[in-house]
Amino acid sequence: MAPLATALALLITAFANPALAAEPPLKLGVGLFQPDREKNDATYRPLANYLSAKLNRPVELRTVDSWEGLAKSLANGETDLALMGPWGYVLANHQAGAQVISTILYDGKPEYFAIMITHPNSGINSPADLKGRTFAFGDKGSTSGYLIPLHYLMTQGITPEGYFSKVVHTSHQAIETQVTQGVLDAGADYNRNRNAMIEQGLIKPELSKIIWTSAPLPNDAFAVSKTLSGDAALIKQLQSALNGVGEALKIQPNLLPAHYTGFVSRDNAFYKPIRDAGLATGKLQVK
């Protein structure tokens, strides 16, 4: 939906429901889970509209290009709510007091995995074979694309800049594509993205292989800004709405992308493994 059409839809809804017009909009920031901004907006707008109806107030969707940028937008007040990667959430929590209220479910589970991939013809069978090769991380706000693989490499005594012949930072989609094309020797990603790109025909499974898989990681967080975290009534409304997404998907299947099956209420403690990795790598400083 174009911005003008979105604005008109909200205006019509407001006239039909004066209470909705009286409430200031909530700005929902969403990471770039899809290949481009336009597709990302189209994918997550149904969720924003669903929350607007449940909360009886406007919810404005905003795609943020990087995980690091999304953490900053929640921290500085550009967004009020965010569906964000675990590391981005931990950064926003640490820097600005953002609070997770729910975790998204993927095939019914609140966890996923970081992976490292290579081309089957690269001669690489494990991270130990990566010395002198080109390697791609995601942006520095990414959990599976940066923090967790970096932490693993550090536990193996590997410093990326001295171990790889070249290190680049790019999007998860670009990493998968460039590895299958042989442009990059290897890179970091997460299982959900690889599965989705294969299902969408964006990459061929026979042109990449997984050479490392992490321990289970907490899935993406639905977080609120520090300002909103003190509004107990709103938090209760939000959690109730998110907990109802699973049932709502039976009627509106496009409410979430394929394989996402709802939300479950979680708190800050669930993200301890990510916080621990941040502290261990020095990317998170003890206050």
Sequence and secondary structure as in RCSB ss.txt:
>XXXX:A:sequence
MAPLATALALLITAFANPALAAEPPLKLGVGLFQPDREKNDATYRPLANYLSAKLNRPVELRTVDSWEGLAKSLA
NGETDLALMGPWGYVLANHQAGAQVISTILYDGKPEYFAIMITHPNSGINSPADLKGRTFAFGDKGSTSGYLIPL
HYLMTQGITPEGYFSKVVHTSHQAIETQVTQGVLDAGADYNRNRNAMIEQGLIKPELSKIIWTSAPLPNDAFAVS
KTLSGDAALIKQLQSALNGVGEALKIQPNLLPAHYTGFVSRDNAFYKPIRDAGLATGKLQVK
>XXXX:A:secstr
  HHHHHHHHHHHHHH HHHHHS  EEEEEE  SSSHHHHHHHHHHHHHHHHHHHTS EEEEEESSHHHHHHHHH
TTS SEEEE HHHHHHHHHHH  EEEEEEEETTBSEE EEEEE TTS   SGGG TTSEEEE  TT IIIIIHHH
HHHHHTT  HHHHSSEEEE  HHHHHHHHHTTSSSEEEEEHHHHHHHHHTTSS GGG EEEEE S EE  EEEE 
HHHHT HHHHHHHHHHHHTHHHHTTT GGGS TTEEEEEE  GGGGHHHHHHHHHHTSS   
